[in-house]
Amino acid sequence: MSVMTDFYRPLPDAYPEMVDGKGAVRPHWQTMLQQLENYGPQNIDARWQRAQRTIRENGVTYNVYDDEKGSSHPWMLDPVPLMIPPDEWDALSAGLIQRTKVLNLALADLYSKQTLLHSNVLPSELLYANPHFLRPCSQITPRNGQYLTLHAVDLARTPSGTWSVVKDLAQAPPGAGYSLENRLVMSRTFPTMYRVCGVERLAPFFAALRNTLEGLAAGRTSNPHIVVLTSGPHSSSYFEHAYIARYLGYPLVVGNDLTVRGSEVFLKTLSGLRKVDVILRRQADALCDPLELAPDSPYGTPGLLQAAIDGEVAIANALGSGLAGTPALLPFVPGLCRKLIGEEPRLPTLPTLWCGQPKECKQVLDQLDRWVIKHAFSGSLGKPVFVQNLSPAERTKLADRIKAEPRQFIAQENIQLSSSPCWLDKRLTSRHTMLRAFIVATAEGWMVMPGGLVRTAPKADSTIVSMESGGGSKDAWVQARGRVEHVTLLAADDDDILPSRSDANLSSRVADNLFWLGRYVQRADMHARLLRTILRRLAEETQPDGSPELAELLRTLAVITEQEPAVRIPTNPLQDPGPAQAYINTMIFDRALPGNLHHALTSAANIGSTVRERISIDTWRILDRMNGELHSTPAGGDLPDALDMLDRLLMPLAAFSGLSSESMTHGYGWRFMDMGFRMERATMSAQLLRELLQKPAAFEKPVLDAILEVANSSMTYRSRYQSHVTPLPLLDLLLCDDTNPRSLAYQLEMISQHVHALSQLPDRGVLPEQTLATELVQRIEQCDLNLLVQTDAKGCREALSSLLSEIIGHVYELSDMVTHRYLAHVYSTSKLASSIGSECWNGEEDE
């Protein structure tokens, strides 16, 4: 026995995946275990810590809606794969293909002739009482008769060793993207083990999916426009939606990115409407069209169903295909198989009874402890009930519910799921396991992903493997018989590919999000710099007479953030630092306060998550690090701790600016993000100068020093003037010098360039925003610094204050003009979440 298995014990009464009945390691596990032994426990732990860090930094998450601690959960992956030998996989694949074929034919029948009802293969109640049976979809004729482009099947291995079907997922089956991410992490973490084990690759499956989607547009266009439709960032599998969109090279869209005109579907882009030929949807059937299917759905596209009926767009999976995933259909699949293809099922279904039949209902009630009770038509309406775990009173209450509404329940046999090894505390331990397999339609038939998503229970005594209940995941390794061929999704023939630099097909929603991503990142940068300047003066007495400018800086912070202190701050905060410290703590850490640093960073991360497919992994990691720096420091701690946090935070904020400038192609997406960045810096810089310079104080020199510090221009000023700071050269540097990236002139010049570049999009004449942007640049160029630094009879720099207020107002006006011309307005995710129930909010099939 391997050293790795010396203390390993499979779970009782469950089929052991890795060892046989005598405790000997099964042949197909031996190579992998030998490789683990070669790595050694310490090395495995070190590698896996790096892998987990990569998963976290890449933002691989799964969303749970009723979790009070927050919806975004990190994806849990175990380093020990589930090994499956080729012979066993061939038999399993044959059964999966047969099942998918049968369900596809069943959908075709139920949405047309309904011979399955007329011949009593299916009871009519199973169809007409089923919310997944969408009558309007009966008018759809899917291209190539293909209702199911992608099908998923949840499999459990019974104690006898037989794989059995627990659940079908047929409308928008999640998990394929997570399987791919698991594979990439595993192959990079244990490359030698992956290579030596000869594992079948996953890329051919996704290449087949892409070919199938392109084939759905065959005969209509040689260059089909394909999009991935998601219900948004709060979908449980949103990471996967963005991941697959990026991997396949398709735009990720939400319902209001699309519009239907004359039965044709179009994507709303900056350059106008672009026809959509194929939609890979990742949301539930009923949510796709609020006009015809679900009037309360905020996700869908009105008219999408009619476009599908008229054949102007192909939707994968076809609308209405969720019917095939109805839990109550499970006990009838063997009969469907015999009726539709004249074969016995190759893959058994876990014993399941639908309580809508009197005989079966009586059998369930007579042996209630034997079963797991589930909702008959939608698993999202409640978690499975393990009857054996109920008290007598709870059991009686459940029985009464079943008697009252028998059609609403199914009963599945309660089995011990198979036991597979997981890595915990530097050794192998056992957990119950299920496998989700994926099947894709191809021109030649059906193809099974060689592997899948393995899910594991969180504890040894649990058989619940859902991610919502804290379960983990594994990669499934199917061993190849021979040499594993390298497969890429890139086209083999590059001769026909023409150069392209166009970014005009960027959707207006994505442009809107990029615009606000730039704004929030710059807002966080300015807040952090101003807060750091204040904290340095609170923590360090750098001047002989203290820091007389501190009160002015605190007042300016309140103006810029529009958040006045809850209590009055003393004129000299150093004499009584308590109120100032409490205010600063609130302006950094308070989660409920709009306008503070926490709000800016959280907003940037949230918006970044909506454009995952448009930003690089490095950019996402920077956004993640920003939030990590803030949350790593406890609120209400010592001033030096908060000061250190701000110092660390400014590094990723600066990195974001540099990475976006040097790594993003300077197309329209970058222009909107940079324009948002520049507009926010322009307004906040103008506010800073106005508040601190409009009324000179007796202690103006420390105020001027503070301005340079916030503007990150102290070194530039000293190298240029080599003397103490005075107002006129400071204004020249921060107001008029268009060579200084921190000056107002530089921001306005960059904004003007972006606005003029956007005018190249289809339109006519000189646009009003071009005129306004040009006037703003000229206003700074023509200003008289000598006049601006002069004070009036009241001791105020009224000309300077008036100029800066004018610029602030015009930048806001310019922002509104750009927004109204180019950008989409959508409901906030918080409004969406509260507008409908959790069942609809999920937007796809349950984990």
Buried (B, 14 or more C-beta within 10 A) or exposed (E): EBEBBEEBBBBEEBBBBBBEEEEEBBEBBBBBBBBBBEBEBEEBBEBBEEBBEBBBBBBBBBBBBEEEEEBBBEBBBBBBBBBBBBEBBEEBBEBBBBBBBBBBBBBBBBBEEBEBBEEEBBBEEBBEBBBBBBEBBBBBEBBEEBBBBBBBBBBBBBBEEEBBBBBBBBBBBBBBBBBBBBBBBBBEBBEEBBEBBBBBBBBBBBBBBBEBBBBBBBEBEEEBBBBBBBBBBBBBBBBBBBBBBBBBEBBBBBBBBBBBEEBBBBBBBBBEBBBBBBBBBBBBBBBBBBBBBBEEBBBBBBBBBBBBBBEBBBBBBBBBBBBBBBBBBBBBBBBBBBBBEEEEBBBBBBBBBBBBBEEBBEBBBEEBEBBBBBBBBBBBBEBBBBBEEBEEEEBEEBBEBBEEEBBBBBBBBBBBBBBBBBBEEEBBBBBBBBBBBBBBBBEEEBBBBBBBBBBBBBEBEBBBBBBBBBBBBBBBBBBBEEEBEEEEBEEEEEEEEEEEEEBBBBBBBBBBBBBBBBBBBBBBBBBBBBBBBBBBBBBEEEBEEBBBBBBBBBBBBBBBBEBEBEEEBBEBBBEEBEBBBBBBBBBBBBEEBEBBBBBBBBBBBBBBBBBBBBBEEEBBBBBBBBBBBBBEBEBEEEBEEBBBBBBBBBEBBEBBBEBBBEEBEBBBBBBBBBBBBBBBBBBBBBBBBBBBBBBBBEBBBBBBBBBBBBBBBBEBBEEBBEEEBEBEBBBBBBBBBBEBBBBBBBBBBBBBBBBBBBBEBEEEEEBEBBEBBBEBBEBBEEBEBEEBBEBEEEEBBBBBBEBBBEBBEBBEBBBEBBBEBBBBEBEEBEEBBEEBEEBBBBBBBBB
